[in-house]
Amino acid sequence: MKSDRLLSILLLLQTRGRVPARELAERLEVSVRTIYRDVEALSASGVPVYAERGRHGGIELLPGFRTDVTGLTADESRALFILAAQGAHAALGLDAALGSALRKVMAALPAPHRPAAEVTSRRILVDATRWKGGPQPAVDLDVLQDAVFADRRLRLRYRHSGHPEPSTYTVDPYGLVSKAGVWYLVADRRGTPRLFRADRVRSAAMLDEPVRRRPGVELADAWELLRRRVEERPGGLDVTVRVRRERLDMFLRLNASALVELPDGRERGEGGEGGAGGADDWVTVRLSYGSVREARQLLAYSDQVEVLSPPEVREELRATAASVTELYQRTADSPEVNAQVGDVS
């Protein structure tokens, strides 16, 4: 463990330059005293490292010192060659750079680790995009990426879901996050963390003003807060449904984020009225939605899912289904629609 920690300190200093002892201690999960002992051990082994105390002090290598040691273990070597989400590097213009970097890492690996790393790259693939996610709109990350790395403010024209006209915001970006194949800009607006889907940015302009981030807040901190807000947002409306058993697995996969309870894992439904088959054909599931209108998505399952409660959701689905029936009945009697159907046929 100590040798790994010494190597980590060496590589961090080589990459970052001067680093405060407290920051090294936090990253390596040890005490500041242990860090200073490790620095003494590195110095005793011939590494030109020194520490400066004081407000602007830290631990640093002598200028010009470099080491080519990788220090990678077999597992670390394999981990580097498990390719991440397809398209993530391409969206950032880094596909070619990734391939080049992996070739260089392969050449630098200790000879015994190379076969395992090569096999891993051919046998393990991570694809973070969802099944049947549909075609994704083109996303231009160039300006967003430039602002993130230049530490500049951004002016966005952004279209919110359900709003035809975009709004204009001036934001302070922390960085970009790829979540399940979707890119997000994490930024502060007037000191409050916000999440912007990159594919809803209609235009972006990098300003000359330096970014104004909250002190001590990093991208990972802001993302964690925003992620929890989304995932832990209270539904507010409990809905009990029964699902035909043969469609249950698919239903659970597609509605995992709304699930509240599946009694006993595979509970039988209460009674068989209202659908073909008996009680054994149904499974009762509890869901949570933000509003009655949000529960309309259950109509996508046709007669494979029935809402048992609350009554207002049953009425909402009944009224919506009646409205759809009326629409198609009305258009079916329209000569213009019938003519268009005939043309398609």
NORGI-V937152 format. One line per field, one symbol per residue. ss: DSSP state (@ for helix, = for strand, . for the rest). A space follows every 50 residues. Layout:
ss = ???
This chain:
ss = .@@@@@@@@@@@@@@@..=.@@@@@@@@...@@@@@@@@@@@@@....== ==.....====............@@@@@@@..=....@@@@...@@@@@@ @@@@@@@@..@@@@@@@@@@@@@.=................@@@@@@@@@ .=======........=============..========..======@@@ ==========........@@@@@@@@@@@@@.....========@@@@@@ @@@@.@@@===......=..........@@@========...@@@@@@@@ @@@@=====.@@@@@@@@@@@@@@@@@@@@@@..@@@@@@@@@@.
